[in-house]
C-alpha cells in the first residue's frame, strides 16, 4: 500500500515551505502562476488529500453537530432529522445522532458522550422524562461550556438558547374549529402526550375554540391516556357516549388506533364521527378512510434548526440575543372530516 502524500512531502520535493504549498493548493495570489501549476499538478498526480482533522483543529472547529431526538418512530421527528441531515450536509457538517427514547437519564448520558467528541453545536428535542423532571442542568452546562444549542418542538423556557417551535396552541384551535364548522356538536380531545409542553399547549388551543363557540369546557371530554393505560378500553368507554361526534387526536398513533376502534364500534366516518390529528405522516393518507391532519412541516423545522446553529457556530457573537422562531402549521383535510360549512 502506498503511503499517503503530505504537505511536507510536496514541500520537500519542490524545496519550498509547507506554507507555500498550502497557499499554492488554495490558489493564493501570493504564489506565482508557474509554481502553483507545478505544485497543483504534482498533488493531483499523487492523489494528495488534505488532512481534514488537522484543518479542523487548526480552525478550532470539528464541523460536527450532535443531534438528540426523543423518538425516531414518530414521523415528525423522522422528517425533522431528514431536514437536519440535508442542510448539515449542504454546509459541510457531519452529524452524530442519538435517540433518547424519551429517557432523561439517556438524554443526559448521550449529551455527555457527544461532548467528548468536540462538538461544534447541539440540536435537541427534549425527552418526555426531561420535561416531567424539569431538570435541564445538563443542557445549561453544555451552553456554559461554549457549545451552542438549538432546541426544537419540545423546548423549555428555563434554558437560554435558540429555539424553533410550532404554533401548537393556534394549531389545535384551528383543528377544533374546523370540526365545529364542519357540523360537529361535541368534540373530544385524545392526548397521550399530556406530559409534554406541546400537549399542554394543544389542550389550551382546544379549550379556546370550544369557548369561542359559547360551549362549556367539559373536562371529561379531554381524555388523557398514560403510557401504561389501556388505550382501547378507555376509547371504547369514551365512545360509548353517542353524543360525541368529533375527535381531535394530539398525536398520530392515537389517531390511527382511534380510527380502528371507531370503525369497530360501527360509526360512519365522517358523518357520525369526524377525526383529525397532529403530525402528517404518510400512513394517514393511505388509511381507509384517510385521516385529516395538521402538518408541522418537520423537514423545514430540521433545516431551520441547522441554519440557526451554523449561524451561531460561524458567527459567534457573545452578546447576540437568542431567537425563538415559530413555524406555522397547515391543516390538510381528508376523508375523516366533512367540509367546513360556509356561514
N, C-alpha and C positions, 0 to 999 in steps of 0.2 A: 504494500500500500504506500502510495506517495505521501510524503509529508506535506501538510498544508503550508502554503507560502504566506509569509507575514510581511508587514510593512518594513520591518528591519531587514528581511531578506532582499526586498526590492531596493531599499536604500543602499545596501552593501553592493549590490550588482551595479548600480549607477554611480556609486561614490558620492551620494548626497545624504542629507539628513532625513530622518523619519518625517519631520515636519514638512519638508519639501515634497516627499512622496504623497503625504496626506493631502497637501494643497493641490498637487497635480491630479490626484484621483477625484478631487472635488471641483476640478475645473477652475481653480483660482486664477485670477488675473495677475497674481504676483509671480507666476511661473511662466517662462517663455513657451510659446506655442510648440516649438520643436521638442523641448524637454517633456512637456505634458503629453504630447503624442506618443513619444517613446515609452514613457512610463505606463500610460494607459494601455497601449498595445501589449506591453510585456505582462501587465497584470491580467489582461484578458486571456492571453495565450496560456498563462499558468494558472488560470481559474482562481484568481485571488478573490476571497470573500472577506468582507470586513468582520471583525470580531464584535458582534452586537452587544455582548455582555460588557466588554471593555468600553465601548462607546457609551452605553447606558450609565456605567459607573462614572465615566468622565463627565457626562451631562447631569449626573446625580438624579437620573430617572431610570426606572426599570421598564417603563412602558407596559406596566401590568396593572390591571384593575381586578379587584376582588368583587365577586357578586354573591350575595346570600339571599336566597328566596325561600319562602316557607313551605311551598308545596308545588312540585313540578307537575303533578297530575291535574292541577287546576288550569283550565285552558287560558285564563287571563295571564297567569304567571308564565306559562309556556310561550304565549305571544310576546310578553314583555321581554323574555330572555332572547327571543329571536331578534327583537329590535335592538337590544343591548349588544348582541354579538355582531350584528350587521354594522352598526355605527362604530363600534370599537375597532373592528377590522378595517373599515374605511380610513380610520385615523391612525392606523399602525400600532394599535394597542392589542395586547393579548389578555385573555380572561382566565382567572382561576375561579371556578364557580362551585358553590356548595349549596346543599339543601338543609335547612334547619329542622325540617319535618315538624314544624310547629313547637319545637322544644326550646325553652330558654337556655338550658344547660348546653345543648348542642350549638346554639347560636353563639354563646359566649366562647366556647372552646374553638369553634370554627374561626371566629374573628381573630383569636389569639394565634391560631395556627397560620392564618393568612398573613398576619403581620410579620411573621418570621421570614416571609418571602420578600420583604422590602417592597410592599405595595406602594403605588403612586396614589391610589384612591380606592374608595369602597362604595358600592351601591347595595342597598339593602331594603327589603320589605320585612317588617317585624314579624316574628313568630307569635302565634296566639298566646303562648305561655308568657312571653315577654310583656305583652300588653296587659295580661292579667296581673302579673307581678309588679308592673310599673317600675321596674328596676333597669335603668339604662346606663349604669356606671361603665359597662364595657364599651359602649359607644362614645360616651363623653371622654373616656380615657384615650380612645383611638384619635379623636379630634384633638385632644390636648397634646398628643404625640406628633402632631403636624400632618396627619393623614386626613385629607378632605373626605367628607361623607355626603352622599346623596341618598335620602330616604324616598321611597315611592309607595303610593297606595296606602299601606299601613304605616302611619307616621306617629310621632309624638311631639307635642308642643314643648316637652321638657328637654328636648335635645336641640341645641342651636346648630343648624346646618341647612343646606339647601334641600328642598322637598318638592315632590310632584304629587299632587292629589287629584282625585276625581271629584266632581261636584255631586257627592253621594246624596246629600240631603235633597237638592233640587231634582236629581235623577229619580229618586224614589217618589218625590212629589209628582213629577210628570207621569211616571208609570201608574201611580194610583189614580191620578186624574184621568188618564187615558181609559182605565177600566170604568170609572164612573161615567165618563162622557159617552162610552160605548153602550151604556144601559145597565151596568151592574148596580145593585142596590146595597149589598153588604159584601165588603171586600175583607178577606182575612189575609194577614201577613205571616209568612212562614220564615223563621230565622233559625239557622243552625250556626250562625256566626255572631251570637249576641255578645260574646266576649271581646269582639274586635271593634275598634274605633269606627270602621266603615259600617258595621252592622248597626251600631247605635245611631249613627247619622241617618241611615236609611229608615229606621223606625221613626225618627223625627220628621223626615220628609213625608212618610205615610200619614202621620198624625196631622201634619199641616194641610194635606189635601182633604182629609176627612173633615177637619174643622171648617175649611173653606166652603164645603158643601152643606154647612149647618147640620152635620150629622154628629152624634155623640161618639166620643172615643171609647170603644168597648175593649178593655184590656184583655178580655177572654178571646178576642179575635186576633190578638198578637200572640202567635204561637211560637214560643221559644223552645227549641228542642236541643238538649245537650248531647255531647258525643256518645254517652253511654245509655241514652234513652232509645226506646224502640220507635223509630220514625213511623213505620207503617201503622202501628197501633194508635199512636197519637193522631195521625192524619185521619184514620178511619173514624175515630171518635169525633174529631172536629167536623168532618164532612157529613156526619150523621145529622147535623143541623142543616136541613134542606133550604133554609133561607139564605145561606151563604152561596153567592153566585160568582165570586171572583177571588183569585189567589194571586198575590204578589210574592214571589219567592226571592229571597235575598241572595241566593247562590244557585249555580247551575245544577248541581247534583240533586238539590232539594226539588227543583222543578221537574227533573226527569222522573224522580221517584213519585212525586205528587201526581204527575200525569198518569203514571201506571195505576195508581190507586183510584184516581178519578174515573178512569175507564173501567176498572174492575167493579166500581160501585154503580156503573150504568149511567153516569151523567153524559149528556150530549154536549160536546165541546164544539164551538164556544157558546152556544145558545143557553145552556143551563149552567155551564161553568167556564169562565174565562181564566186563562193563566198567562202571566207574564213574569219574566225573571231577569236577574242581573247576569252578566257575562255572556257574550255572544259566541259560544263555542260552535264548532262545525256540526256537532251532534244534533243540536237543536233544530237545524234546518232539515235534517233527514228523518226526524221522528214523524209519526202519524198520530195526530196532526202535528205540524211543525209549531214550535213554541216562539211566541213573540219575546223579544229580548231588548235589554239595554246594553248597547255596545260601549265598552270602556276604552276602546282603542289601545289595547295593551302594547302592540308593536310600537305605536307612536310614543307611548309613555316610556318604553325602554330606550328608544332613540334619544328622546329628550333628556333622560337621565344621564346618558353617556355624554351628550353635548355639554350639559351643565357641569359634570365632573371634570371633563377635559379642560373646560374654561377655567376652573379652579386650579387645576394642576399646572397649566401652562401660562396662566396669567395671575400668578399668586400675588394678591394684594391683601395685606393683613386687615385693613380697615374696610374692605369691600363688604357691604351688608349681605346677609343671606337672603335668598329668594325662595318664595313658595309659588310654584306655578300650578294653576288649576286647569285641568283638561276637561272640556265639555264632552258629555256622552251623547249618544244618538239612540233614539227609540226605533226599533225595527219591528213593525207589525207583521205577524204571520197568521197562520190558521187558528191559533189558540185564542185569538181575541176577535171581537167583532169590530167593524168600522166605527169610528167616532161619529156620533150623531151631531149634525150641524144644528145649532140653535138659532 
